Each structure stands twice: as structure tokens, then as C-alpha cells.
Amino acid sequence: IKGDRKAPYTIGWANIYSVPTWMKQTQGTIEAEVETLKKQGLVDKLVVTDAQGDANVQIQQIQSMIDSNVDAIILIAGSSTAPARVIADACAK
């Protein structure tokens, strides 16, 4: 992955679904880390999406993050293959 992005960064969290306790804990961990990074001036914003278990919705949400020019995307994919194209697009950008 190549690029010249500089802090502060906008981070995307593409969540497939937020119902299970472990997923809520994951999101809480990400939000806490982002708050720490904000204090250090490294992150300015966290964009959170919830695809509610639909891999196609998750792909659309990731594409929206790409279009919005987020600097990095964290995801737990709803499918092992479905988001491959959009992930490649994100890495290319």
C-alpha cells in the first residue's frame, strides 16, 4: 500500500453487525483506542457503520468510506470473498 497521507487520520470501522456481545466489545475497544489517538493528534474522526449482517450492505458502506476519502478502514467481513473487490479498491486508493 502506497500513499502520502498524514495525521490526523480519519478511520473507518466497517462492522458487519453489532448484536453479539463480543462485537460490542470490539467496537468499544476501537472507540477507546481512537480517543487515545485523538489526544495524540493522530486521529480526528472515527466513521462507524453497521451492515446488520448483510455483506452487500457492508460492501456499499466500505465503498462510501472510500468515496469519503477515509485514511484507513478496519473491518470484520461478513463474507470471506464478497468484499475482495472493494478491499482491493481501498488499498489501491
Sequence and secondary structure as in RCSB ss.txt:
>XXXX:A:sequence
IKGDRKAPYTIGWANIYSVPTWMKQTQGTIEAEVETLKKQGLVDKLVVTDAQGDANVQIQQIQSMIDSNVDAIIL
IAGSSTAPARVIADACAK
>XXXX:A:secstr
      SSEEEEEEES   SHHHHHHHHHHHHHHHHHHHTTSEEEEEEEE TT HHHHHHHHHHHHHTT SEEEE
  SSSSTTHHHHHHHHH 
